[in-house]
Structures are given as structure tokens and as C-alpha cells.
Amino acid sequence: MPASPTNPNVDWFFDKKGPWKEAYAKLRTIALQSGLTEELKWGHPCYTLNGKNVFLMHGFKDYCTVLFHKGALLKDDAELLVQQTENVQAARQLRFTGLPDLAKKERIVKAYMREAIDVEKAGLKVPMKETTEFNMPEEFLNKLKDIPALKKAFYALTPGRQRGYLLHFSSAKQAKTREARIEKNIERILEGKGIDD
């Protein structure tokens, strides 16, 4: 497959100073060799096939990563893919601590990128948990019972918006914090908005 052209809208990401500059430059070269289209999404270089996200790159304090959007479907023969949190269903990260680490894993990076492209070409989808499988805090259940309009509005939300609220509410360790989060978001739910809208 011929290499893809760089996207000038993404250049600023690779030009900025930071601990991962060299690793990002190498990852960009590898990514463009895949033949995917380079785009800028969520402020990061994202590589797409027919408009569908295949992988992107981003960095954290201790590592930079290639995030495979359907990484849960990759074989991961090298056992290097990381599920960032237990709530992440589809995406998986391949992490690097710098250019030397990336150089050691280059063959694996290319193989995983090829496999991610094959997954996208095949139209495979990650089986997602149903909203009912997510923990619904007792405090929120009580609110839904007490306020019929809230219950109706919550179940009218898209499954993704419902999950967003359930994850936000249930991640609080203390009942008092869960109750405060619920109270703060009642109006948003009644307006049909998601937690990030």
C-alpha cells in the first residue's frame, strides 16, 4: 500500500516540544506507511479508513501511545495492549516510554496497525455492554422512583449518554458525593443532555 501524505493540519502536533517528540515523529512515519488518512481529532493525530477511526496517538506523563479504537478485537500475540480503565470497552493502548522502546517494538507496531486495518476493512464491531449491565447507584434508583419525569427523561437518552451518567455517578466512593453528582445533573437529564453536552 502506498504511503499517505501528511496532513498540514496535524503538523503542529508533531512540531511542538515535549518528551515524546522523537517517538511521535517515528510513529507518524510508521502510520503514514499504512496508507491510512491522517486527520486531527480530539487534538491528536488520528488515522482513518474511509472516515472510520482506526488508531490515534497521544501521550501522558510516563508514556506515549498508539490507541487502537477497536483494540479489543486485536489478537495481541505480544500481550502488550492495555485497557486504560475497566470502563473502556473497545479501545486498547500500545504504550512506549520513548524512541528506544518504540524501536524495539517497531515490528509489533506495524503488525498491530495492519491487523487494526484488517478489522476495520472487515467491518467488525466490538460487542458493547448493554446499559443495563452498568452499575446503577441506589441513590439514582431512588431519584428515578421519586421523580417520574426524571425516569422518563433518563431512559429517553441515548445509551451512550445513559452510560456516561451511570459511570459518573457510580465512580464516587461516598454516598454523599454520589447524591451531590446526581442533584447537579438532574436538570441536564431533564433537558435531554448528556454529561458532556
PAVEX-619385 format. One record per residue: residue number from 1; residue in three letters; x negated, y, z of N, C-alpha, C in turn. Coordinates in steps of 0.2 Angstrom, whole numbers, plus 5000, padded with zeros to 4 digits. Example, Ala and Ser with C-alpha at 12.3 -4.5 7.8 and 13.67 -1.06 7.14 Angstrom:
// residues 2
[pt 1,'ALA',[4934,4972,5039],[4938,4978,5039],[4934,4984,5039]],
[pt 2,'SER',[4936,4989,5035],[4932,4995,5036],[4936,5000,5039]],
//
This chain:
// residues 197
[pt 1,'MET',[4996,4994,5000],[5000,5000,5000],[4996,5006,5000]],
[pt 2,'PRO',[4997,5011,4996],[4993,5017,4995],[4994,5021,5002]],
[pt 3,'ALA',[4988,5025,5004],[4988,5029,5010],[4993,5035,5008]],
[pt 4,'SER',[4996,5037,5014],[5001,5043,5014],[4997,5049,5014]],
[pt 5,'PRO',[5000,5055,5012],[4997,5061,5013],[4998,5064,5020]],
[pt 6,'THR',[4994,5068,5022],[4995,5071,5029],[5001,5076,5028]],
[pt 7,'ASN',[5004,5077,5034],[5010,5082,5034],[5007,5088,5037]],
[pt 8,'PRO',[5007,5094,5034],[5004,5100,5037],[5007,5102,5043]],
[pt 9,'ASN',[5014,5101,5044],[5017,5102,5050],[5015,5099,5056]],
[pt 10,'VAL',[5011,5094,5055],[5008,5090,5060],[5001,5091,5062]],
[pt 11,'ASP',[4998,5095,5058],[4991,5097,5059],[4989,5100,5065]],
[pt 12,'TRP',[4993,5104,5068],[4992,5107,5074],[4991,5102,5080]],
[pt 13,'PHE',[4995,5097,5080],[4994,5092,5085],[4987,5089,5085]],
[pt 14,'PHE',[4984,5088,5079],[4978,5085,5078],[4972,5090,5079]],
[pt 15,'ASP',[4974,5096,5078],[4969,5101,5079],[4968,5104,5086]],
[pt 16,'LYS',[4973,5103,5090],[4972,5105,5097],[4967,5101,5101]],
[pt 17,'LYS',[4964,5105,5106],[4959,5102,5110],[4962,5098,5116]],
[pt 18,'GLY',[4958,5093,5118],[4961,5088,5123],[4957,5082,5123]],
[pt 19,'PRO',[4958,5078,5128],[4954,5072,5129],[4955,5067,5124]],
[pt 20,'TRP',[4961,5067,5120],[4962,5062,5115],[4961,5064,5108]],
[pt 21,'LYS',[4958,5069,5107],[4957,5072,5100],[4954,5067,5095]],
[pt 22,'GLU',[4948,5064,5097],[4945,5059,5093],[4949,5053,5092]],
[pt 23,'ALA',[4952,5051,5097],[4956,5045,5096],[4962,5046,5092]],
[pt 24,'TYR',[4965,5052,5093],[4971,5054,5089],[4969,5054,5081]],
[pt 25,'ALA',[4963,5057,5080],[4961,5058,5073],[4960,5051,5070]],
[pt 26,'LYS',[4957,5046,5074],[4956,5039,5071],[4963,5036,5070]],
[pt 27,'LEU',[4968,5037,5075],[4974,5034,5074],[4978,5037,5068]],
[pt 28,'ARG',[4977,5043,5067],[4980,5046,5061],[4978,5043,5055]],
[pt 29,'THR',[4971,5042,5054],[4969,5039,5048],[4972,5032,5047]],
[pt 30,'ILE',[4972,5028,5053],[4975,5021,5053],[4982,5021,5051]],
[pt 31,'ALA',[4986,5026,5054],[4993,5027,5052],[4995,5028,5045]],
[pt 32,'LEU',[4991,5033,5042],[4992,5035,5036],[4990,5029,5031]],
[pt 33,'GLN',[4986,5025,5032],[4984,5019,5028],[4990,5014,5028]],
[pt 34,'SER',[4995,5015,5032],[5000,5010,5032],[5005,5012,5027]],
[pt 35,'GLY',[5005,5018,5024],[5009,5020,5019],[5016,5023,5021]],
[pt 36,'LEU',[5017,5024,5028],[5022,5027,5031],[5022,5035,5030]],
[pt 37,'THR',[5028,5038,5031],[5028,5045,5030],[5027,5048,5037]],
[pt 38,'GLU',[5022,5053,5037],[5020,5057,5043],[5025,5062,5044]],
[pt 39,'GLU',[5028,5063,5050],[5033,5068,5052],[5031,5070,5059]],
[pt 40,'LEU',[5034,5076,5061],[5034,5079,5068],[5041,5078,5071]],
[pt 41,'LYS',[5041,5074,5076],[5047,5073,5080],[5045,5073,5088]],
[pt 42,'TRP',[5049,5076,5091],[5048,5077,5099],[5041,5080,5100]],
[pt 43,'GLY',[5039,5084,5095],[5032,5087,5096],[5026,5082,5095]],
[pt 44,'HIS',[5027,5076,5092],[5022,5071,5091],[5022,5069,5084]],
[pt 45,'PRO',[5017,5066,5082],[5016,5063,5075],[5020,5057,5075]],
[pt 46,'CYS',[5025,5056,5071],[5029,5050,5070],[5029,5048,5063]],
[pt 47,'TYR',[5029,5041,5063],[5028,5038,5056],[5034,5034,5054]],
[pt 48,'THR',[5037,5036,5049],[5044,5033,5047],[5044,5030,5040]],
[pt 49,'LEU',[5049,5025,5040],[5050,5021,5034],[5057,5023,5032]],
[pt 50,'ASN',[5058,5026,5026],[5065,5028,5024],[5069,5031,5029]],
[pt 51,'GLY',[5066,5036,5033],[5069,5040,5038],[5070,5037,5044]],
[pt 52,'LYS',[5068,5031,5045],[5068,5027,5051],[5061,5027,5055]],
[pt 53,'ASN',[5062,5029,5062],[5056,5029,5066],[5053,5022,5067]],
[pt 54,'VAL',[5046,5022,5065],[5043,5015,5066],[5038,5016,5072]],
[pt 55,'PHE',[5034,5021,5072],[5030,5022,5078],[5028,5029,5079]],
[pt 56,'LEU',[5026,5031,5084],[5023,5038,5085],[5017,5038,5090]],
[pt 57,'MET',[5013,5043,5091],[5008,5043,5095],[5009,5049,5100]],
[pt 58,'HIS',[5006,5048,5106],[5007,5053,5111],[5002,5051,5117]],
[pt 59,'GLY',[5001,5056,5121],[4996,5055,5127],[4998,5057,5133]],
[pt 60,'PHE',[4995,5054,5138],[4996,5055,5145],[4989,5057,5149]],
[pt 61,'LYS',[4989,5057,5155],[4983,5059,5159],[4978,5054,5158]],
[pt 62,'ASP',[4979,5048,5158],[4974,5042,5158],[4974,5038,5152]],
[pt 63,'TYR',[4978,5040,5147],[4978,5036,5141],[4982,5039,5135]],
[pt 64,'CYS',[4980,5037,5129],[4984,5039,5124],[4987,5033,5121]],
[pt 65,'THR',[4992,5034,5117],[4996,5028,5115],[4999,5028,5108]],
[pt 66,'VAL',[5000,5022,5105],[5005,5022,5099],[5011,5019,5102]],
[pt 67,'LEU',[5017,5022,5101],[5023,5019,5104],[5027,5016,5098]],
[pt 68,'PHE',[5028,5010,5098],[5032,5007,5093],[5039,5007,5095]],
[pt 69,'HIS',[5044,5010,5091],[5051,5011,5093],[5054,5004,5094]],
[pt 70,'LYS',[5053,4999,5090],[5056,4993,5091],[5051,4988,5093]],
[pt 71,'GLY',[5046,4990,5098],[5041,4986,5100],[5043,4979,5104]],
[pt 72,'ALA',[5049,4979,5107],[5051,4973,5110],[5052,4968,5105]],
[pt 73,'LEU',[5052,4969,5098],[5053,4964,5093],[5046,4961,5091]],
[pt 74,'LEU',[5041,4965,5093],[5034,4963,5090],[5032,4957,5094]],
[pt 75,'LYS',[5028,4952,5091],[5026,4946,5094],[5021,4947,5100]],
[pt 76,'ASP',[5017,4953,5099],[5012,4954,5105],[5007,4949,5106]],
[pt 77,'ASP',[5004,4946,5101],[5000,4940,5102],[4994,4942,5107]],
[pt 78,'ALA',[4992,4948,5107],[4986,4950,5111],[4988,4952,5118]],
[pt 79,'GLU',[4995,4952,5119],[4998,4954,5126],[4995,4961,5128]],
[pt 80,'LEU',[4996,4966,5124],[4994,4972,5125],[4999,4977,5126]],
[pt 81,'LEU',[5005,4976,5123],[5011,4980,5123],[5014,4981,5130]],
[pt 82,'VAL',[5015,4988,5132],[5018,4990,5138],[5025,4993,5138]],
[pt 83,'GLN',[5029,4990,5142],[5036,4993,5143],[5035,4998,5148]],
[pt 84,'GLN',[5036,5005,5146],[5034,5010,5150],[5038,5010,5157]],
[pt 85,'THR',[5044,5009,5157],[5048,5008,5163],[5053,5002,5162]],
[pt 86,'GLU',[5056,5000,5167],[5061,4994,5166],[5067,4996,5163]],
[pt 87,'ASN',[5069,5003,5162],[5074,5005,5159],[5073,5006,5151]],
[pt 88,'VAL',[5067,5006,5149],[5066,5006,5142],[5067,5000,5139]],
[pt 89,'GLN',[5072,5000,5134],[5074,4993,5131],[5070,4991,5125]],
[pt 90,'ALA',[5069,4996,5120],[5066,4994,5114],[5059,4996,5113]],
[pt 91,'ALA',[5057,5002,5115],[5050,5004,5114],[5045,5001,5118]],
[pt 92,'ARG',[5039,5000,5115],[5033,4997,5119],[5027,5001,5117]],
[pt 93,'GLN',[5022,5002,5121],[5016,5006,5120],[5010,5002,5119]],
[pt 94,'LEU',[5006,5004,5115],[4999,5001,5114],[4994,5006,5117]],
[pt 95,'ARG',[4991,5005,5122],[4988,5011,5126],[4980,5010,5124]],
[pt 96,'PHE',[4977,5016,5124],[4970,5017,5123],[4967,5022,5128]],
[pt 97,'THR',[4961,5021,5131],[4958,5025,5135],[4953,5030,5132]],
[pt 98,'GLY',[4952,5029,5125],[4948,5034,5122],[4946,5030,5115]],
[pt 99,'LEU',[4941,5034,5111],[4939,5031,5105],[4936,5024,5105]],
[pt 100,'PRO',[4931,5023,5110],[4928,5017,5110],[4933,5011,5112]],
[pt 101,'ASP',[4938,5012,5116],[4943,5007,5117],[4947,5006,5111]],
[pt 102,'LEU',[4949,5011,5107],[4953,5011,5101],[4949,5007,5096]],
[pt 103,'ALA',[4942,5008,5095],[4938,5005,5091],[4938,4997,5092]],
[pt 104,'LYS',[4938,4995,5098],[4938,4988,5100],[4945,4985,5098]],
[pt 105,'LYS',[4950,4989,5098],[4957,4986,5096],[4959,4988,5089]],
[pt 106,'GLU',[4955,4991,5085],[4957,4993,5079],[4961,4988,5074]],
[pt 107,'ARG',[4958,4982,5074],[4961,4976,5071],[4968,4975,5073]],
[pt 108,'ILE',[4969,4975,5080],[4976,4974,5083],[4980,4979,5081]],
[pt 109,'VAL',[4978,4985,5081],[4982,4991,5080],[4985,4990,5073]],
[pt 110,'LYS',[4981,4989,5068],[4983,4988,5061],[4988,4982,5060]],
[pt 111,'ALA',[4987,4977,5064],[4991,4971,5063],[4998,4973,5066]],
[pt 112,'TYR',[4998,4976,5072],[5004,4978,5075],[5008,4983,5071]],
[pt 113,'MET',[5005,4988,5068],[5008,4993,5063],[5011,4989,5058]],
[pt 114,'ARG',[5008,4984,5055],[5010,4980,5049],[5017,4977,5051]],
[pt 115,'GLU',[5016,4974,5057],[5022,4970,5060],[5028,4974,5061]],
[pt 116,'ALA',[5027,4980,5064],[5032,4985,5065],[5035,4987,5059]],
[pt 117,'ILE',[5031,4988,5053],[5034,4990,5047],[5038,4984,5044]],
[pt 118,'ASP',[5036,4978,5045],[5040,4972,5043],[5047,4972,5047]],
[pt 119,'VAL',[5046,4973,5053],[5053,4973,5057],[5058,4978,5054]],
[pt 120,'GLU',[5055,4984,5053],[5059,4989,5050],[5062,4988,5043]],
[pt 121,'LYS',[5058,4985,5039],[5060,4983,5032],[5065,4978,5033]],
[pt 122,'ALA',[5065,4973,5038],[5070,4968,5038],[5076,4970,5041]],
[pt 123,'GLY',[5076,4976,5044],[5082,4979,5047],[5084,4976,5054]],
[pt 124,'LEU',[5079,4973,5057],[5080,4970,5064],[5082,4976,5069]],
[pt 125,'LYS',[5086,4974,5073],[5088,4978,5079],[5087,4975,5086]],
[pt 126,'VAL',[5085,4979,5090],[5084,4977,5097],[5090,4976,5101]],
[pt 127,'PRO',[5092,4970,5103],[5098,4969,5107],[5098,4973,5113]],
[pt 128,'MET',[5103,4978,5114],[5103,4983,5119],[5108,4980,5125]],
[pt 129,'LYS',[5106,4982,5131],[5111,4980,5136],[5117,4984,5135]],
[pt 130,'GLU',[5123,4981,5137],[5129,4985,5137],[5129,4990,5143]],
[pt 131,'THR',[5133,4995,5142],[5133,5000,5148],[5135,4997,5154]],
[pt 132,'THR',[5140,4992,5154],[5142,4988,5160],[5137,4984,5163]],
[pt 133,'GLU',[5131,4983,5160],[5126,4979,5163],[5121,4984,5168]],
[pt 134,'PHE',[5122,4990,5167],[5118,4995,5171],[5122,4996,5178]],
[pt 135,'ASN',[5117,4997,5183],[5120,4998,5190],[5124,5005,5190]],
[pt 136,'MET',[5130,5004,5193],[5134,5010,5194],[5134,5011,5202]],
[pt 137,'PRO',[5131,5016,5204],[5131,5018,5211],[5138,5018,5214]],
[pt 138,'GLU',[5139,5016,5220],[5145,5016,5224],[5148,5023,5224]],
[pt 139,'GLU',[5144,5028,5225],[5146,5034,5226],[5150,5037,5220]],
[pt 140,'PHE',[5147,5035,5214],[5150,5037,5207],[5157,5033,5206]],
[pt 141,'LEU',[5157,5026,5208],[5163,5022,5208],[5168,5026,5212]],
[pt 142,'ASN',[5167,5028,5218],[5172,5031,5222],[5174,5038,5219]],
[pt 143,'LYS',[5170,5041,5216],[5172,5048,5212],[5177,5046,5206]],
[pt 144,'LEU',[5175,5041,5203],[5179,5039,5197],[5186,5037,5199]],
[pt 145,'LYS',[5187,5034,5205],[5193,5032,5208],[5197,5038,5210]],
[pt 146,'ASP',[5193,5042,5213],[5196,5048,5216],[5199,5054,5211]],
[pt 147,'ILE',[5195,5054,5206],[5196,5059,5200],[5198,5055,5194]],
[pt 148,'PRO',[5204,5054,5192],[5206,5050,5186],[5203,5054,5180]],
[pt 149,'ALA',[5203,5061,5180],[5201,5064,5174],[5193,5063,5173]],
[pt 150,'LEU',[5190,5062,5178],[5183,5061,5178],[5182,5054,5175]],
[pt 151,'LYS',[5186,5049,5177],[5185,5042,5175],[5186,5042,5167]],
[pt 152,'LYS',[5192,5046,5165],[5194,5046,5158],[5188,5049,5154]],
[pt 153,'ALA',[5185,5055,5156],[5180,5058,5153],[5174,5054,5152]],
[pt 154,'PHE',[5172,5051,5158],[5166,5047,5158],[5166,5041,5153]],
[pt 155,'TYR',[5172,5038,5153],[5172,5032,5148],[5174,5034,5141]],
[pt 156,'ALA',[5175,5041,5140],[5176,5043,5133],[5169,5045,5130]],
[pt 157,'LEU',[5164,5046,5135],[5157,5047,5132],[5154,5042,5128]],
[pt 158,'THR',[5149,5043,5124],[5146,5038,5120],[5142,5033,5125]],
[pt 159,'PRO',[5141,5027,5123],[5137,5023,5128],[5130,5025,5130]],
[pt 160,'GLY',[5127,5029,5126],[5120,5032,5127],[5121,5037,5133]],
[pt 161,'ARG',[5126,5041,5132],[5127,5046,5137],[5129,5043,5144]],
[pt 162,'GLN',[5133,5038,5144],[5135,5035,5150],[5129,5032,5153]],
[pt 163,'ARG',[5125,5028,5149],[5119,5026,5152],[5114,5031,5155]],
[pt 164,'GLY',[5114,5037,5152],[5110,5042,5154],[5112,5044,5161]],
[pt 165,'TYR',[5118,5045,5162],[5121,5047,5169],[5120,5041,5174]],
[pt 166,'LEU',[5121,5035,5172],[5120,5030,5177],[5113,5029,5179]],
[pt 167,'LEU',[5108,5030,5174],[5101,5029,5176],[5099,5035,5181]],
[pt 168,'HIS',[5102,5041,5179],[5100,5047,5183],[5103,5046,5190]],
[pt 169,'PHE',[5109,5044,5191],[5112,5043,5197],[5109,5038,5201]],
[pt 170,'SER',[5108,5032,5198],[5106,5026,5202],[5098,5026,5204]],
[pt 171,'SER',[5094,5031,5200],[5087,5031,5202],[5086,5035,5208]],
[pt 172,'ALA',[5091,5038,5211],[5090,5041,5218],[5090,5036,5223]],
[pt 173,'LYS',[5085,5036,5228],[5085,5031,5233],[5090,5032,5239]],
[pt 174,'GLN',[5091,5039,5240],[5096,5040,5246],[5103,5042,5243]],
[pt 175,'ALA',[5108,5040,5247],[5115,5041,5246],[5116,5049,5245]],
[pt 176,'LYS',[5113,5052,5249],[5114,5060,5249],[5112,5063,5242]],
[pt 177,'THR',[5106,5060,5240],[5104,5063,5233],[5108,5060,5228]],
[pt 178,'ARG',[5110,5054,5228],[5115,5052,5223],[5121,5056,5223]],
[pt 179,'GLU',[5124,5057,5229],[5130,5061,5229],[5129,5068,5226]],
[pt 180,'ALA',[5123,5071,5228],[5122,5078,5225],[5121,5078,5217]],
[pt 181,'ARG',[5118,5073,5215],[5117,5072,5207],[5124,5071,5204]],
[pt 182,'ILE',[5128,5067,5207],[5135,5066,5204],[5139,5073,5204]],
[pt 183,'GLU',[5139,5076,5210],[5143,5083,5211],[5140,5088,5205]],
[pt 184,'LYS',[5134,5088,5205],[5131,5093,5200],[5133,5091,5193]],
[pt 185,'ASN',[5134,5085,5191],[5136,5083,5184],[5143,5082,5183]],
[pt 186,'ILE',[5148,5083,5188],[5155,5081,5186],[5157,5086,5181]],
[pt 187,'GLU',[5156,5092,5181],[5158,5097,5176],[5156,5095,5169]],
[pt 188,'ARG',[5150,5093,5169],[5147,5091,5162],[5150,5085,5159]],
[pt 189,'ILE',[5152,5081,5163],[5155,5075,5161],[5162,5077,5159]],
[pt 190,'LEU',[5166,5081,5163],[5172,5083,5161],[5172,5087,5154]],
[pt 191,'GLU',[5167,5090,5153],[5166,5094,5146],[5164,5089,5141]],
[pt 192,'GLY',[5163,5083,5142],[5161,5078,5137],[5153,5079,5135]],
[pt 193,'LYS',[5149,5081,5139],[5142,5082,5138],[5138,5077,5141]],
[pt 194,'GLY',[5133,5075,5138],[5128,5070,5141],[5123,5074,5146]],
[pt 195,'ILE',[5119,5070,5149],[5115,5073,5154],[5110,5078,5151]],
[pt 196,'ASP',[5108,5077,5145],[5103,5081,5141],[5106,5086,5136]],
[pt 197,'ASP',[5112,5086,5136],[5115,5091,5131],[5115,5098,5133]],
//
